Amino acid sequence: MSGSGKYEKLQGRLRDLLRRDACLAFSGGVDSALLLAAASLAARENGTHLLAVTFDTELHPRADVQIAAELASKAGVEHEILTVRELDNPEILDNPPERCYICKRYLFGKLCDLAQKRGISTILEGTNADDLGQYRPGLRAVRELGIYSPLAECGITKAEVRNFSANLGISVAERPSTPCMATRLPYGTRITQELLSRIEKGEEFIRNRGYRNVRLRVHQNVARIEIDREDMVRAASEAEVFAENIKALGFDYVTLDLAGFRSGSMDEKIISG
């Protein structure tokens, strides 16, 4: 396995952390899926217990919960779904630049409460080494709450996460990332469940046509589509279908971003500033 030294380092770190029962924030994405596989092995070796917890939230696609449940069942790990309504928190509604920090603090605070009730003091989450170089204010909340990020600690990048996962036969090894739906909106845009639902339906429509990485960024009444640049010629040939279906969701204008898909494009001004 390429980069096996890092994977061995991860296993050693998890054997140390899993000397006692632990809780894993489990989204069902590839980062947390790799962590689930490695941590469950460490728990079995140590004779301790691993609890995987998935947030059922208003800001993440509903499909994530089902995928997480299936992965946890296949791994033989106890799985719990924690329902959290982020939009009940007025600090989140106006989508401030620190939204990710506020939201993570809110979500992981609930997770800490759950872990405490279960007598668990060790909590893990799936930040990888590449995340450390991006605008991720939520990482500050993770650190403040004393939550461990073993992938980042061991210097494991996203590409390495996918490589290790593929070698281990993890089914979501190539699954595209599905970040918080609020990332589709400019900071300062009020978040509503109705708007998030429209965005999710639009992305699902595009993805179902065979496009891998898809983001539907919304600027008032304009829907801006981000897809991989190699898919743009095909998308241009389907422009009429795209426009018709995205406009049917209540948007007046539909555009294709010529810069292509890039993670965190709404943060570009913040990072450059």
C-alpha positions in Angstrom: 0.0 0.0 0.0 1.5 3.3 -1.1 2.3 5.5 1.9 1.9 2.6 4.2 4.2 4.2 6.8 1.5 6.8 7.4 -1.2 4.2 7.7 0.9 2.3 10.2 1.4 5.5 12.1 -2.4 6.1 12.1 -3.0 2.6 13.4 -0.5 3.2 16.2 -2.2 6.4 17.1 -5.6 4.8 17.1 -4.4 1.9 19.3 -3.3 4.5 21.8 -6.6 6.5 21.6 -8.8 3.4 21.7 -7.3 2.1 25.0 -10.6 3.4 26.3 -14.0 3.5 24.7 -14.4 6.2 22.0 -16.9 8.0 19.9 -16.4 8.8 16.2 -18.2 11.7 14.4 -19.2 9.7 11.4 -20.5 11.5 8.3 -20.2 8.5 5.9 -17.7 10.4 3.7 -14.4 8.8 2.8 -12.4 10.5 5.6 -14.6 9.3 8.4 -15.1 5.9 6.6 -11.3 5.3 6.7 -11.2 6.3 10.3 -14.1 4.0 11.1 -12.3 1.0 9.5 -9.0 1.8 11.3 -10.5 2.7 14.7 -12.8 -0.4 14.7 -9.7 -2.6 14.3 -7.9 -0.8 17.1 -11.0 -1.2 19.3 -11.1 -4.9 18.7 -7.4 -5.3 19.4 -7.8 -3.4 22.6 -11.1 -4.9 23.7 -12.7 -1.5 23.9 -15.9 -0.1 22.3 -16.3 2.3 19.4 -19.5 4.3 18.9 -20.1 5.9 15.5 -22.4 8.9 15.6 -23.9 10.6 12.5 -25.5 14.0 12.6 -28.9 14.2 11.0 -29.0 17.9 10.2 -30.6 20.6 8.1 -27.4 21.6 6.4 -26.3 18.2 5.0 -27.8 16.0 2.3 -30.3 13.5 3.7 -28.6 10.7 1.7 -25.5 11.0 4.0 -27.4 9.5 6.9 -28.4 6.3 5.1 -24.9 5.8 3.6 -23.4 6.2 7.1 -25.8 3.7 8.6 -24.9 1.1 5.9 -21.2 1.6 6.3 -21.4 1.3 10.1 -23.5 -1.9 9.9 -21.1 -3.4 7.4 -18.2 -2.7 9.8 -20.0 -4.1 12.7 -19.8 -0.8 14.7 -22.6 0.5 16.9 -24.2 3.5 15.2 -26.3 6.2 16.5 -28.1 9.1 14.7 -28.1 12.4 16.5 -30.7 14.8 15.2 -29.6 18.4 15.4 -31.5 21.4 14.0 -28.9 24.0 13.3 -31.4 26.5 12.0 -32.8 26.8 15.5 -29.6 28.6 16.3 -30.1 32.3 15.3 -26.3 32.8 15.1 -26.2 30.5 12.1 -29.2 31.8 10.1 -27.5 34.9 8.6 -24.5 32.7 7.4 -21.7 34.8 8.9 -18.0 34.2 7.9 -17.6 32.4 11.2 -20.6 30.2 10.5 -18.5 27.0 10.4 -17.1 27.7 13.8 -20.5 28.4 15.3 -22.0 25.4 13.7 -19.2 23.0 14.6 -19.3 24.2 18.1 -23.0 23.7 18.2 -22.9 20.2 16.6 -19.9 18.9 18.5 -21.2 20.3 21.7 -24.2 18.0 21.3 -21.9 15.1 20.5 -19.9 15.8 23.6 -23.1 15.7 25.7 -24.0 12.4 24.1 -20.6 10.9 24.7 -20.6 12.1 28.3 -24.0 10.3 28.9 -22.4 7.2 27.5 -19.3 7.5 29.8 -17.1 8.2 26.8 -14.3 10.8 27.0 -12.4 10.2 23.7 -14.0 11.7 20.6 -12.6 11.4 17.1 -13.3 13.2 13.8 -12.1 13.0 10.2 -10.2 16.2 9.4 -7.3 15.3 7.0 -4.0 17.1 6.5 -5.2 19.0 3.4 -8.0 20.6 5.5 -5.4 22.4 7.7 -4.4 24.6 4.7 -7.9 25.8 3.9 -10.3 28.3 5.5 -11.9 26.0 8.1 -12.9 28.0 11.2 -14.7 24.9 12.4 -11.4 23.3 13.2 -11.0 25.9 16.0 -14.2 24.5 17.6 -12.9 20.9 17.3 -9.7 21.9 19.1 -11.5 23.9 21.8 -13.6 20.9 22.6 -10.6 18.5 22.9 -11.7 16.3 20.0 -9.0 14.3 18.2 -8.2 14.5 14.5 -6.0 11.4 13.9 -5.8 11.7 10.1 -4.5 15.3 10.3 -2.2 14.4 13.2 -0.6 11.7 11.1 -0.2 14.0 8.1 -2.6 12.0 5.9 -3.8 13.9 2.8 -7.1 13.5 0.9 -5.4 11.6 -1.9 -3.8 9.3 0.7 -7.2 8.8 2.4 -8.7 7.7 -0.9 -5.7 5.4 -1.7 -5.8 3.7 1.7 -9.6 3.4 1.5 -9.5 1.8 -2.0 -6.8 -0.7 -0.8 -9.1 -1.6 2.1 -12.1 -2.1 -0.1 -14.1 0.7 1.5 -17.1 1.4 -0.8 -17.0 5.2 -0.6 -13.3 5.5 -1.5 -14.1 7.5 -4.6 -17.3 9.2 -3.3 -17.2 13.0 -3.9 -17.2 15.2 -0.8 -20.6 16.5 0.4 -19.9 19.5 2.5 -22.4 21.6 4.4 -25.1 23.0 2.1 -24.6 26.5 3.5 -21.3 26.6 1.6 -23.4 27.2 -1.6 -24.4 30.6 -0.3 -22.4 33.9 0.0 -21.7 34.9 3.6 -24.5 37.1 4.8 -27.2 35.4 2.8 -30.0 34.2 5.1 -30.3 30.4 5.2 -33.7 28.9 4.9 -34.7 25.2 4.6 -36.7 26.0 1.5 -33.6 27.5 -0.2 -31.4 24.6 0.8 -33.9 22.1 -0.5 -33.9 23.8 -3.9 -30.1 23.7 -4.1 -30.0 20.1 -3.1 -32.6 19.2 -5.8 -30.6 21.1 -8.4 -27.3 19.4 -7.5 -29.1 16.0 -7.5 -30.4 16.7 -11.0 -27.0 17.5 -12.4 -25.3 14.6 -10.6 -27.8 12.2 -11.9 -26.8 13.2 -15.5 -23.4 11.8 -14.8 -21.4 14.7 -13.4 -19.1 13.8 -10.6 -18.2 17.0 -8.7 -21.1 19.4 -8.6 -21.8 22.6 -6.7 -24.8 24.9 -7.2 -23.8 28.2 -5.8 -26.6 30.7 -5.4 -26.4 34.5 -5.6 -29.9 35.8 -5.0 -31.8 34.8 -8.1 -28.7 33.5 -10.0 -27.7 29.8 -9.8 -24.0 29.3 -10.6 -23.0 25.8 -11.6 -19.5 24.5 -10.8 -18.5 21.2 -12.4 -15.1 19.7 -13.3 -13.6 21.6 -16.2 -13.3 18.5 -18.4 -17.1 18.2 -18.2 -17.8 21.7 -19.5 -18.1 20.9 -23.2 -20.7 18.2 -22.4 -22.5 20.6 -20.1 -22.6 23.3 -22.8 -24.2 20.8 -25.1 -26.9 20.3 -22.5 -27.3 23.9 -21.7 -31.0 24.0 -22.6 -31.8 21.1 -20.3 -29.8 22.6 -17.5 -31.5 26.0 -17.7 -35.0 24.5 -18.0 -34.6 22.3 -14.9 -32.7 24.7 -12.7 -35.0 27.6 -13.5 -38.0 25.3 -12.6 -36.6 25.3 -9.0 -37.2 29.1 -8.8 -34.0 30.7 -10.1 -34.2 33.4 -12.8 -30.7 32.9 -14.3 -28.5 29.8 -14.6 -24.8 30.2 -15.3 -21.8 27.8 -15.8 -18.7 28.9 -13.9 -15.8 28.8 -16.4 -13.3 28.4 -13.5 -14.8 25.0 -12.9 -15.4 23.1 -9.6 -13.2 24.1 -6.7 -13.8 23.3 -3.1 -14.5 26.4 -0.9 -15.0 28.9 -3.7 -17.1 31.1 -1.5 -14.1 31.5 0.7 -11.8 32.9 -2.0 -12.3 36.5 -1.0 -11.7 35.8 2.6 -8.5 33.8 1.9 -7.1 36.4 -0.5 -8.0 39.2 1.9 
